[in-house]
């Protein structure tokens, strides 16, 4: 596995978010344009980035640094009206450096025809484990196009938690059974909007209709809290110690503490709104992953929704690599 270089905590302080005691960064402090030319527009104060999709291109941005564990968050307002085929994503990945053994943590926002709910999907991939994808899908209990909501990813050496606002919706605890499937190499943080007509809505039945372009998504309250790392250069003992201390700080933070109240909120969300889980997909996985926590109420809800179809037919153009900023048209796909 690649070693990490000198590590420091990101220190840019701008504002503190309401849900958690974390500091936000402006766009220029933490991110760079990835692709899409003029389809990425920053606000004058640098606190909001607007991504748009039109018939010519999607758009995206990427963190200036890679992180070895961290808490990454954004308030996101999704496109409204007819949005079939449109995909918005907020995620971490190192696919540019480790094409066949990459790690990835995703929030994918899957649009719909007018009058139907947006859906979100979370993915956990470690060491290129897309054939053993730990994917889940949910509907939202609110309209994500009416106003911005906060979506957060906590990634530590011991656990991963996905949040919607201040509600945890998924917890993945590292175990020996997961082996290399647990993300372990430094990752960049991405935000993108792109054309997912081939799979995103009705398994490709409903395509993006550019009559309704541009499709616009706003990202604000950007958080990058973690250990900045270079996965190529070798790390010294002092840097490794600082990174370990930073990981301990993450584990001690409020967003890492799963109180009984937070666990109850997570259970309610999953029982009411989860529509797909790899843990209950016996067609794809006749034997559940050893790290799956089988909850009968979730399992019965899964069969009620009837979404047992493998969700992997997707992601042909979600993002471009860092090389795209220099004009390289290479596309990177996690599956």
WOSULNOR-V751164 format. One line per field, one symbol per residue. phi: phi as a letter, one per 40 degrees, with the letter a starting at -180 (. if undefined). psi: psi as a letter, one per 20 degrees, with the letter a starting at -180 (. if undefined). Layout:
phi->???
psi->???
This chain:
phi->.ccbcdbaccbcbbbbcccbcbccbcdccbbbcbahfccbbccccgcbbbbbbbccacaabaccbcbbgibbaacbbccbgcbdgcbbbbababcccbdbbcbabbbbbbcacdgbccbbbbbbbbfgcccbccbbbacbcaccccacbcbbbbbbcbabbbbbfbbcbabbccacccfcccdbbdbcbbbabacbdcacbgfgcbccbccbcccbbbbafcbbbiccabcccccccccccccccccccccccccccccdccccccccdcccbcbaadcbccccbdbcdcccbcbdcccccdcccgbccdcccagcacabcdcccbgccdbbbcb
psi->qqqqappqppjppfrpqghqmqqrqrghhirqpgrjdjippqrhijippppqpaihqbrrrqqhrqpnqropqqpppqqabojpipppqorqqkhhhmhikrqqpqopooarrpiqqqqqpqqoppkkkhilpnqqqqrqjroiihrqqppqopoaihrpppqocjppippopprhhhciippiqqqrpqpqprokhihhokkihprpojhjqqppppprlppnoaopqoigqqqrhgghghgghhhhhghirhiionrhghhgggggghhhipiqphhjnighnhpqqhjpoooghgghhghghkmjppjinalikhrqrhhhijjpjpqpqi.
